[in-house]
Structure formats: structure tokens, C-alpha cells
Amino acid sequence: MRYEHKYLTNQYLAISEFRVFGKGKGALLKTPANFTAQRDTDRRNAFLNWDKVADAMGYVVYWGIQPDRLNLSAMVYGENAYEIRALNTDQPYYFRVEAFSEHGISAGSSVLSVE
């Protein structure tokens, strides 16, 4: 990887959470199974759960307000659950999860809808 910086608006440069994915020599991971999404009684919150995938370094959870536009995401390490605490109360949401490792990214789970 090479980074060439062309312009900086101030005197400091900071790069955070920069990750590079490639194709390792191992097999791709399986899709996380038994993915569930449940809205809390406080509708701003949703709880996501899935089965752990062997050899996964972590998971990426995607969500959004349309099934084909899951524009928000979070990386999860060491857990097979995630709590989202930033939803609109009067909006349905859609969710998907993927596993990742040094060998690449698994296929995404089925998209779940929660009213």
C-alpha cells in the first residue's frame, strides 16, 4: 500500500481505522447463520444477534431505511451481537451482517426488516 498526500488544510494529518482487505490463501468464511434483529420497547434501539463464524476476525453490520440502501455500518470484534441505539422511532429499518478475516469477506446474510 502506498499513500501519497496531495493537500492538507492544516499542519497535521491523521488517518484512523484504515483497513485493507485482500484475498488470503484460505477459504472464505461462511455467512453468519441465525441472524436476528429485534427492536426494543424504546424504538430508538435495536438488538442484533448471529451465530459466531469459525476463524472470523470480526463482523460488519449494515443497516438502513431501505433494503437496497444499507448505508450505515459498524465493525464488531470479538462479539456475535450488536446494539444500535440511534434509530428513528417512526421508521422501519433493514439489517445485514457479514463476517471477515484475512482471507476476505463472507457473503452477506439475508436482509432483515424490523418495523
N, C-alpha and C positions, 0 to 999 in steps of 0.2 A: 504494500500500500504506500502511496505517496500522496502527500498533501502539499499543495502549493498555494500559499496565501497571496491574493492579489491586492486586497484593500482592507484596511482596518479603520473603523470610525473613531477608535480611541487607542491608547497606547498598550492595552492589554488584550490578549487573545485567550479565550477559554473554550475548550472542546470538552463536552461532557457526554458520558454514556454512548460513546462511539463504538459500534459493533460491526464486525464484518462476518458475513456468512459465506460459506463456500460449499464444496462438495467433498466431504471426507471419504475415506475408503470404506467405511462401514455402511451397513444398511440404514435406510431411512427409518425413522421412528414410526410406530403405529399411531393412528389417530386416537386421541384421548376418548375413552369409552364412558358411557353413562353420564354424559354431560347434562346437568340440570341447572335451571335458573328459576329463582323464586323471589318474588317481590315481598318486601317486608310490610308490616302494617303501616309503618312510616314509608310512604310511597317514594320517598327520595332515595331509598336504599334497596339494593338487590343483592342476593347471595348466590354465587355461582360455585358449583362443585363438579368434579370429574374424577375418574379413576387415575391413579398415577401410571405413568408410562415408564417402563424399564429403560434405564440409561438416558433419560431426559435430563438436560441441564436446567430446563425451565419451560415455561409456557407463556404464550401470548394470548391474552383475552381481548377480543374485539367487541365493540357494541356501537349501536347507532339507532336512529329512529326509522330507518327503512332497511329491509333485509338485504338489499344490494348496496347499501351505503353504511358500512360499519366503520365510521371514520374515527372513532375513539379507540384507544388501546392501552393496555398495561402489561408489563412483563412481570411474571411471578416466578420467584425462585424458591425451591425447597418446600412448596406447598401445593396441594391439589384443590385449592379453594381460593376464592377472591370475593371481597365485599366491596361493592360500589356504593358510594354514599353521596352521589351528586346528580341524581336524576330529577327530571321534571315530574311533578305529581300527576299531571293530566295527559301524559304522553305514553303510548306503548313503546317498548324497546325490544331490540333484537340482539342476540349474543352468539358468539362462536369462539372456540378455543383451538389452539394448535400447540404441539409440543416441538421443542427444538433441542439440538445438540450440535456437536462439532461436525456431524455428518449431514446437517441440513435441517429442514423444517418439515414436519409431518403434514399430511393432508388436513384440512380444517374439518372440524366437527360439523354436523348439521346445524343450521341456524335455528336458534330457539326464539320464540316470541313470548313476551310477558306483557300482559295488559296492565 
